[in-house]
Amino acid sequence: MDLQVRHLAAFVALCEEGTYTRAATRLHLTQPSLSRTVQDLERVLDTELVVRGTRGPELTVDGHEFLARARRILTDLTALRNDLGGRAEVRLGFAWLLPSDWFAGVRA
């Protein structure tokens, strides 16, 4: 399994919300699904990021380092999406519905 954006988003949400339940609600996931995603992330990285204690999740040293980097990556990805979002090109592929004479005149 590879590191995915969903792993980063789940981990950051968990850290910011402070509980699996609130983080899952924020991401529109179930709590078990969020927990599995964080565990998958730990397997991908081969390190423990979160200690599950009685007072909620606590970050390990690696968890603190990963949180800072994950936030930067998510911020960069959001900026990239926003920057490129206005450059999308929309093409309609319904030529078979239009009269051929009309369509020939509107092609760019």
C-alpha positions as CSV (number, residue, x, y, z in Angstrom):
1,M,0.0,0.0,0.0
2,D,1.2,3.5,-0.8
3,L,0.8,6.7,1.1
4,Q,-2.3,8.5,0.0
5,V,-3.8,11.9,0.5
6,R,-6.7,10.3,2.5
7,H,-4.1,9.1,5.0
8,L,-2.8,12.6,5.5
9,A,-6.3,14.1,5.8
10,A,-7.3,11.5,8.3
11,F,-4.3,12.0,10.5
12,V,-4.5,15.8,10.4
13,A,-8.2,15.7,11.2
14,L,-7.5,13.4,14.2
15,C,-4.8,15.7,15.5
16,E,-6.9,18.8,15.1
17,E,-10.1,17.3,16.5
18,G,-8.5,15.4,19.4
19,T,-10.8,12.4,19.1
20,Y,-11.5,9.7,16.6
21,T,-15.2,10.4,16.8
22,R,-15.0,14.1,16.0
23,A,-12.4,13.6,13.3
24,A,-14.6,10.9,11.7
25,T,-17.6,13.2,11.8
26,R,-15.5,16.0,10.2
27,L,-14.4,13.7,7.4
28,H,-17.9,12.1,7.0
29,L,-16.5,8.7,7.9
30,T,-17.3,6.2,10.6
31,Q,-15.0,6.0,13.6
32,P,-13.8,2.5,12.8
33,S,-13.0,3.5,9.2
34,L,-11.0,6.5,10.4
35,S,-9.2,4.3,12.9
36,R,-8.3,1.8,10.2
37,T,-7.0,4.6,7.9
38,V,-4.7,5.9,10.7
39,Q,-3.5,2.3,11.3
40,D,-2.9,1.8,7.6
41,L,-0.9,5.0,7.6
42,E,1.3,3.7,10.5
43,R,1.8,0.5,8.6
44,V,2.8,2.4,5.4
45,L,5.3,4.5,7.4
46,D,6.3,1.6,9.6
47,T,6.2,3.7,12.7
48,E,3.7,4.5,15.5
49,L,2.3,8.0,15.2
50,V,-0.5,7.9,17.8
51,V,-0.7,6.3,21.2
52,R,-4.2,5.4,22.0
53,G,-4.6,6.3,25.6
54,T,-7.5,6.7,28.1
55,R,-7.5,10.5,27.5
56,G,-7.6,10.2,23.8
57,P,-4.9,9.9,21.1
58,E,-1.5,11.3,21.9
59,L,1.2,11.9,19.3
60,T,4.5,10.2,19.4
61,V,7.7,12.0,18.4
62,D,7.3,10.7,14.9
63,G,3.6,11.7,15.0
64,H,4.6,15.4,15.8
65,E,7.1,15.4,12.9
66,F,4.6,13.8,10.5
67,L,1.8,16.2,11.5
68,A,3.9,19.3,10.6
69,R,4.8,17.8,7.2
70,A,1.3,16.5,6.5
71,R,-0.2,19.9,7.1
72,R,2.3,21.5,4.7
73,I,1.6,18.9,2.0
74,L,-2.2,19.3,2.3
75,T,-1.8,23.1,2.2
76,D,0.3,22.8,-0.9
77,L,-2.1,20.4,-2.6
78,T,-5.1,22.7,-1.8
79,A,-3.2,25.7,-3.3
80,L,-2.3,23.6,-6.4
81,R,-5.9,22.5,-6.9
82,N,-7.1,26.2,-6.5
83,D,-4.4,27.5,-8.9
84,L,-5.1,24.9,-11.6
85,G,-8.9,24.8,-11.0
86,G,-9.6,27.7,-13.3
87,R,-7.7,26.2,-16.2
88,A,-10.0,23.3,-16.8
89,E,-11.4,22.8,-20.3
90,V,-14.9,21.6,-20.7
91,R,-15.8,19.7,-23.9
92,L,-19.2,18.5,-24.8
93,G,-19.3,15.2,-26.6
94,F,-22.9,15.1,-27.9
95,A,-22.4,15.8,-31.6
96,W,-24.7,13.0,-32.6
97,L,-27.6,15.0,-31.1
98,L,-26.9,18.2,-33.1
99,P,-27.6,18.8,-36.8
100,S,-24.3,18.3,-38.7
101,D,-24.6,21.7,-40.5
102,W,-25.0,23.6,-37.1
103,F,-22.2,21.6,-35.4
104,A,-19.7,22.3,-38.3
105,G,-20.2,26.0,-37.8
106,V,-19.5,26.0,-34.0
107,R,-16.3,23.9,-33.9
108,A,-13.3,25.8,-32.5
